[in-house]
Amino acid sequence: MNGFKRYITDFFRAVGSLTTGLRTTMREFFTRKSTECYPENRAELVLPARFRGTLTMLHDADNHHRCIACGLCEATCPNGTIHVASRQETTPEGKTVRVLDAYVYNLGSCMFCQLCVNVCPRQAIAFDQEFEHAVFDKSKLVLKLNREGSSLAKQ
């Protein structure tokens, strides 16, 4: 008789569990959906302000950037996404300074942690809202962020 009692108890527990699942399913079935039809709604698509799309180097209207080629972003990047190529130059005052040659960013291996942006002493880089990066060739995801002919902005 003990086995029959256990069978009945287990049966009612299973029915109760099934009822709970069905209740949750029906509640979600009648709630308003928040799915967005992405390609069709590009014009009214709103991204959160803290969204991290693509790393960019900020340039002003005169094609000046604020990067001093210190290499902190490169050293901080956990998976080697950033490579800062620089050279030493002597100023007319006799000081030796680093000059940025190339700021190379591999979007394909970036994990968007924003450590590079947080560590930058001059706020020379930032993430923008661009997110469409589908390509067939991975080499197209390696970007040179400093523009041709750009130079360090005067402080």
C-alpha positions in Angstrom: 0.0 0.0 0.0 3.0 2.3 0.6 3.9 2.2 -3.1 0.4 3.2 -4.2 0.4 6.2 -1.8 3.7 7.4 -3.2 2.5 7.0 -6.8 -0.6 9.2 -6.1 1.6 11.8 -4.3 4.0 11.9 -7.2 1.2 12.1 -9.7 -0.3 15.2 -8.0 3.1 16.9 -7.7 3.6 16.3 -11.4 0.2 17.8 -12.2 0.9 20.8 -10.0 4.2 21.3 -11.7 2.6 21.1 -15.1 -0.1 23.6 -14.1 2.6 26.1 -12.9 4.4 25.8 -16.3 1.2 26.2 -18.3 0.2 29.2 -16.2 3.6 30.9 -16.9 3.3 30.0 -20.6 -0.2 31.5 -20.9 0.8 34.7 -19.0 3.7 35.2 -21.4 1.6 34.4 -24.4 -0.7 37.4 -23.7 2.0 40.0 -22.7 3.1 42.6 -25.3 6.1 41.5 -27.3 9.2 43.6 -27.5 10.8 42.1 -30.6 12.1 44.6 -33.0 12.2 44.0 -36.7 15.8 45.1 -37.2 16.4 45.6 -40.8 13.1 47.4 -41.4 13.4 49.7 -38.4 16.8 51.2 -38.9 15.4 54.8 -39.0 13.8 54.6 -35.6 16.3 52.3 -33.9 17.4 53.7 -30.6 20.5 52.3 -28.9 21.3 52.8 -25.2 23.7 55.7 -24.5 26.2 53.2 -22.9 26.2 50.9 -26.0 29.7 50.0 -27.1 29.9 49.7 -30.9 33.3 50.4 -32.6 36.4 51.9 -31.0 37.2 55.3 -32.7 39.9 57.8 -32.3 38.5 61.3 -31.8 39.6 63.9 -34.3 38.7 67.6 -34.4 37.8 69.6 -37.5 41.5 70.3 -38.3 42.4 66.6 -38.3 44.1 66.7 -34.9 43.9 63.9 -32.4 44.7 63.7 -28.7 46.7 60.4 -28.7 50.2 60.8 -27.2 51.1 57.2 -28.1 51.7 56.3 -24.4 50.7 52.7 -25.0 48.5 52.3 -21.9 45.6 51.2 -24.0 47.7 48.5 -25.7 49.1 47.3 -22.4 45.6 47.2 -20.8 43.9 45.3 -23.6 43.3 41.8 -22.3 43.5 40.0 -25.7 45.9 42.2 -27.7 43.3 44.0 -29.9 45.2 47.3 -30.0 48.7 48.0 -31.4 50.2 51.4 -31.1 53.1 52.1 -33.5 55.1 55.2 -32.6 58.5 56.8 -33.1 60.7 59.2 -31.0 61.1 62.7 -32.3 63.0 65.7 -30.8 61.1 69.0 -30.6 62.8 72.3 -31.4 63.0 72.9 -27.6 65.2 69.7 -27.3 62.5 67.5 -25.7 62.1 63.9 -26.9 58.4 63.0 -27.5 56.6 60.1 -29.0 54.7 60.6 -32.2 51.9 58.3 -33.3 52.5 56.5 -36.6 49.6 54.0 -36.6 46.9 53.1 -34.2 45.7 49.6 -35.3 42.6 48.1 -33.8 41.3 44.6 -34.5 37.6 44.7 -34.2 37.3 40.9 -34.7 39.1 40.1 -31.4 37.8 43.0 -29.3 35.6 42.0 -26.4 34.3 45.5 -25.8 35.4 45.7 -22.2 36.2 49.4 -22.5 39.4 49.1 -20.4 41.3 51.0 -23.1 38.9 53.9 -23.0 39.0 54.1 -19.2 42.8 54.0 -19.0 43.5 56.7 -21.7 44.9 59.7 -20.0 43.9 62.1 -22.8 40.4 60.6 -23.6 41.7 60.2 -27.2 39.5 57.1 -27.9 35.9 56.3 -27.4 33.2 53.8 -28.5 30.6 54.9 -30.9 27.2 53.5 -31.8 28.1 51.7 -35.0 27.3 48.0 -34.8 26.9 46.6 -38.3 30.2 44.8 -38.9 29.3 41.7 -40.9 32.0 40.9 -43.4 33.2 37.8 -45.2 36.9 38.6 -44.8 38.3 39.0 -41.3 41.1 41.3 -42.5 38.4 44.0 -43.1 37.9 44.1 -39.3 41.5 45.4 -38.7 41.1 49.1 -38.7 43.7 52.0 -38.6 42.0 54.6 -36.3 44.3 57.6 -36.9 43.5 59.4 -40.1 46.0 60.1 -42.8 47.8 63.4 -42.1 46.5 63.7 -38.6 48.7 65.2 -35.9 48.7 65.7 -32.2 46.5 68.6 -31.0 48.1 71.4 -29.2 47.2 71.5 -25.5 
